[in-house]
């Protein structure tokens, strides 16, 4: 069974490679090595502009990347999940390692509606562009509006509406987006706690062993090693969980907005 699965995977990789080379025949679209474009994904420069996708990216079925007259640049190791809409009117630059979840919309343009004597659709568009830096996670249903810079390491919670630029390593939720946590600061606090709790654990274990009349430093080393290991594991788990916290908080914000 495993052999059959491996053969199927190899065949799929060959087909994805052929599709990538075929798409690259178009002068306005360039797709990097190892990038997978699933069946049903739409990558279009129909209304002008260019699309450049880096290496080892994954564009899922029903994901849309539409230049609409602008230029879209996506870095390496980034993903666009099903039903995500990525537009390029005013220019869009996406960095490396960016995750764009299902039903998200990235829209680097806006309707002008200053005049009353003509219809809104006749007044044209403002096009400032959007930049999404490296290592960003964009949760399900997020809307990113024109003129925004999503800075490195940010997490944007589900259903958030981003209308202003963000800080590095921030977690944002709500409509409009608001900062709820800075990962660098909290990670630093966690590791300070790690050091303090480890020292306290080592000192307390030494006191307990002395009180029991145990002078075996080998046993002390084992106990100290266990204390340190448990503290490292606990701190790492809490640090990693900060990224996943944003999604649930985002869902709550959407419920409150409704």
FITI-163356 format. One record per residue (C-alpha): residue number from 1; y, x, z. Coordinates in Angstrom, 3 decimals. Layout:
(NUM,(Y,X,Z)),
...
REM end
This chain:
(1,(0.000,0.000,0.000)),
(2,(2.418,2.803,0.874)),
(3,(1.701,4.491,-2.451)),
(4,(2.569,1.278,-4.311)),
(5,(5.837,0.947,-2.354)),
(6,(6.752,4.552,-3.152)),
(7,(6.043,4.019,-6.850)),
(8,(8.179,0.875,-6.893)),
(9,(11.036,2.691,-5.101)),
(10,(10.901,5.538,-7.613)),
(11,(10.968,3.091,-10.516)),
(12,(13.979,1.320,-8.971)),
(13,(15.809,4.626,-8.530)),
(14,(15.213,5.467,-12.186)),
(15,(16.518,2.051,-13.229)),
(16,(19.598,2.436,-10.993)),
(17,(20.229,5.852,-12.555)),
(18,(19.970,4.433,-16.074)),
(19,(22.369,1.635,-15.133)),
(20,(24.814,4.149,-13.652)),
(21,(24.792,6.238,-16.846)),
(22,(25.288,3.106,-18.928)),
(23,(28.300,2.010,-16.866)),
(24,(29.757,5.523,-17.120)),
(25,(29.924,5.114,-20.893)),
(26,(33.024,3.032,-20.284)),
(27,(36.047,5.362,-20.113)),
(28,(37.696,3.335,-17.326)),
(29,(34.729,3.414,-14.903)),
(30,(33.132,6.487,-13.325)),
(31,(30.229,6.289,-10.870)),
(32,(28.947,9.308,-8.948)),
(33,(25.435,10.652,-8.654)),
(34,(23.051,8.762,-6.390)),
(35,(25.182,5.624,-6.247)),
(36,(23.241,2.347,-6.431)),
(37,(24.683,-0.684,-8.207)),
(38,(22.460,-3.672,-7.439)),
(39,(21.739,-6.441,-9.904)),
(40,(24.453,-9.086,-9.660)),
(41,(27.173,-6.698,-8.486)),
(42,(30.329,-6.928,-10.587)),
(43,(32.407,-3.847,-11.434)),
(44,(35.153,-4.725,-13.878)),
(45,(38.284,-3.230,-15.455)),
(46,(38.730,-6.234,-17.724)),
(47,(42.483,-6.525,-17.068)),
(48,(43.183,-2.793,-17.164)),
(49,(43.142,-0.027,-14.594)),
(50,(40.330,2.317,-13.570)),
(51,(37.478,2.389,-11.057)),
(52,(36.045,5.612,-9.630)),
(53,(33.124,5.453,-7.206)),
(54,(31.829,8.616,-5.486)),
(55,(28.315,9.834,-4.799)),
(56,(25.602,8.072,-2.791)),
(57,(27.458,4.785,-2.493)),
(58,(25.812,1.367,-2.474)),
(59,(27.287,-1.713,-4.132)),
(60,(25.176,-4.686,-3.087)),
(61,(24.287,-7.776,-5.069)),
(62,(27.290,-10.087,-5.553)),
(63,(29.711,-7.446,-4.344)),
(64,(32.858,-7.451,-6.527)),
(65,(35.028,-4.463,-7.438)),
(66,(37.829,-5.611,-9.756)),
(67,(40.638,-3.281,-10.840)),
(68,(42.937,-6.106,-12.083)),
(69,(45.274,-3.583,-13.698)),
(70,(45.314,-1.082,-10.817)),
(71,(43.284,1.965,-9.879)),
(72,(40.420,1.895,-7.361)),
(73,(39.019,5.103,-5.894)),
(74,(36.027,4.958,-3.539)),
(75,(34.768,8.139,-1.838)),
(76,(31.208,9.252,-1.100)),
(77,(28.610,7.453,1.049)),
(78,(30.512,4.173,1.162)),
(79,(29.087,0.667,0.838)),
(80,(30.272,-2.700,-0.439)),
(81,(28.079,-5.524,0.852)),
(82,(27.256,-8.928,-0.683)),
(83,(30.190,-11.224,-1.508)),
(84,(32.814,-8.628,-0.538)),
(85,(35.855,-8.773,-2.833)),
(86,(37.592,-5.474,-3.570)),
(87,(40.701,-5.683,-5.756)),
(88,(42.910,-2.939,-7.176)),
(89,(46.189,-4.492,-8.376)),
(90,(48.573,-2.231,-6.475)),
(91,(46.157,0.665,-6.091)),
(92,(43.316,1.080,-3.628)),
(93,(41.926,4.286,-2.151)),
(94,(38.816,4.135,0.040)),
(95,(37.574,7.273,1.800)),
(96,(34.125,8.614,2.641)),
(97,(31.594,6.817,4.829)),
(98,(33.371,3.445,4.740)),
(99,(31.392,0.264,5.439)),
(100,(32.724,-2.974,3.933)),
(101,(30.783,-5.939,5.278)),
(102,(29.933,-9.218,3.608)),
(103,(32.709,-11.657,2.619)),
(104,(35.494,-9.179,3.325)),
(105,(38.529,-9.171,1.031)),
(106,(40.742,-6.182,0.250)),
(107,(43.819,-7.310,-1.667)),
(108,(46.523,-4.739,-2.569)),
(109,(49.063,-7.229,-3.924)),
(110,(51.044,-10.249,-2.795)),
(111,(52.769,-13.178,-4.452)),
(112,(56.569,-13.124,-4.550)),
(113,(58.036,-16.473,-3.480)),
(114,(61.776,-15.845,-2.999)),
(115,(63.043,-18.330,-5.589)),
(116,(62.914,-22.111,-5.508)),
(117,(63.846,-22.789,-9.117)),
(118,(60.546,-21.548,-10.563)),
(119,(56.918,-21.787,-9.571)),
(120,(55.437,-19.179,-7.223)),
(121,(52.918,-18.055,-9.832)),
(122,(55.804,-17.295,-12.237)),
(123,(57.576,-14.940,-9.793)),
(124,(55.097,-12.089,-10.142)),
(125,(53.454,-9.870,-7.559)),
(126,(54.525,-7.165,-5.141)),
(127,(52.127,-4.209,-5.245)),
(128,(52.334,-1.637,-2.454)),
(129,(48.668,-0.607,-2.429)),
(130,(46.092,-0.104,0.319)),
(131,(44.539,3.061,1.770)),
(132,(41.346,3.051,3.838)),
(133,(40.616,6.479,5.299)),
(134,(37.238,8.050,6.166)),
(135,(34.671,6.674,8.634)),
(136,(35.901,3.069,8.814)),
(137,(33.792,-0.002,9.559)),
(138,(35.200,-3.260,8.175)),
(139,(33.395,-6.222,9.735)),
(140,(32.280,-9.447,8.079)),
(141,(35.012,-11.718,6.770)),
(142,(37.879,-9.257,7.303)),
(143,(41.041,-9.676,5.205)),
(144,(43.122,-6.559,4.481)),
(145,(46.527,-7.299,2.996)),
(146,(48.882,-5.316,0.776)),
(147,(50.714,-2.264,2.099)),
(148,(48.207,-1.490,4.862)),
(149,(46.732,1.897,5.808)),
(150,(43.474,1.704,7.766)),
(151,(43.323,5.101,9.435)),
(152,(40.320,7.281,10.112)),
(153,(37.581,6.081,12.437)),
(154,(38.780,2.495,12.855)),
(155,(36.581,-0.511,13.513)),
(156,(37.900,-3.848,12.242)),
(157,(36.164,-6.774,13.969)),
(158,(34.741,-9.767,12.124)),
(159,(37.266,-12.229,10.606)),
(160,(40.253,-10.041,11.449)),
(161,(43.378,-10.283,9.275)),
(162,(45.004,-6.850,8.900)),
(163,(48.658,-7.073,7.826)),
(164,(49.914,-3.819,9.409)),
(165,(48.704,-0.226,9.377)),
(166,(46.375,0.894,12.164)),
(167,(46.043,3.875,14.494)),
(168,(43.214,6.395,14.193)),
(169,(39.985,5.459,15.998)),
(170,(41.302,2.053,17.020)),
(171,(39.277,-1.139,17.395)),
(172,(41.121,-4.171,16.020)),
(173,(40.419,-7.906,16.189)),
(174,(42.282,-11.164,15.660)),
(175,(44.602,-12.839,13.177)),
(176,(46.859,-10.957,12.870)),
(177,(44.992,-7.828,13.922)),
(178,(45.685,-6.400,17.363)),
(179,(44.499,-3.177,18.954)),
(180,(42.049,-3.721,21.815)),
(181,(40.641,-0.234,22.357)),
(182,(41.103,3.394,21.354)),
(183,(37.751,5.103,20.957)),
(184,(39.018,8.674,21.435)),
(185,(40.668,7.878,24.778)),
(186,(37.723,5.888,26.069)),
(187,(35.207,8.459,24.880)),
(188,(37.195,11.171,26.690)),
(189,(37.181,9.116,29.891)),
(190,(33.444,8.581,29.531)),
(191,(32.751,12.305,29.324)),
(192,(34.991,13.033,32.308)),
(193,(32.929,10.469,34.209)),
(194,(29.794,12.170,32.901)),
(195,(30.876,15.518,34.354)),
(196,(31.918,14.016,37.703)),
(197,(28.779,11.905,38.134)),
(198,(26.589,14.853,37.177)),
(199,(28.285,17.086,39.773)),
(200,(27.994,14.361,42.412)),
(201,(24.341,13.808,41.494)),
(202,(23.521,17.501,41.735)),
(203,(25.323,17.941,45.061)),
(204,(23.802,14.796,46.576)),
(205,(20.292,15.750,45.415)),
(206,(20.751,19.180,47.027)),
(207,(21.890,17.591,50.314)),
(208,(18.926,15.195,50.309)),
(209,(16.448,18.002,49.634)),
(210,(17.950,20.104,52.444)),
(211,(17.766,17.124,54.792)),
(212,(14.082,16.795,53.951)),
(213,(13.568,20.471,54.641)),
(214,(12.776,21.288,51.013)),
(215,(13.990,24.719,49.939)),
(216,(12.164,24.831,46.604)),
(217,(14.833,25.601,44.005)),
(218,(12.355,24.763,41.247)),
(219,(12.180,21.177,42.488)),
(220,(15.960,21.123,42.788)),
(221,(16.238,22.226,39.167)),
(222,(13.897,19.441,38.043)),
(223,(15.839,16.800,39.972)),
(224,(19.141,18.170,38.659)),
(225,(17.825,18.131,35.108)),
(226,(16.750,14.491,35.438)),
(227,(20.151,13.487,36.857)),
(228,(22.001,15.246,34.026)),
(229,(19.728,13.783,31.344)),
(230,(20.162,10.211,32.613)),
(231,(23.952,10.627,32.735)),
(232,(24.078,11.965,29.157)),
(233,(21.918,9.104,27.846)),
(234,(23.988,6.475,29.662)),
(235,(27.307,7.894,28.475)),
(236,(26.137,8.175,24.880)),
(237,(24.882,4.584,24.828)),
(238,(28.171,3.244,26.177)),
(239,(30.174,5.346,23.701)),
(240,(28.168,4.100,20.724)),
(241,(28.368,0.491,21.909)),
(242,(32.178,0.515,21.527)),
(243,(31.767,0.228,17.770)),
(244,(29.509,-2.813,18.025)),
(245,(31.750,-4.499,20.587)),
(246,(34.415,-5.182,17.960)),
(247,(32.258,-7.509,15.890)),
(248,(31.495,-9.908,18.735)),
(249,(35.096,-9.868,19.898)),
(250,(36.191,-10.610,16.353)),
(251,(33.940,-13.651,16.204)),
(252,(35.512,-14.911,19.423)),
(253,(39.009,-14.439,18.036)),
(254,(38.099,-16.469,14.953)),
(255,(36.771,-19.280,17.148)),
(256,(39.998,-19.340,19.148)),
(257,(42.077,-19.400,15.966)),
(258,(40.239,-22.493,14.771)),
REM end
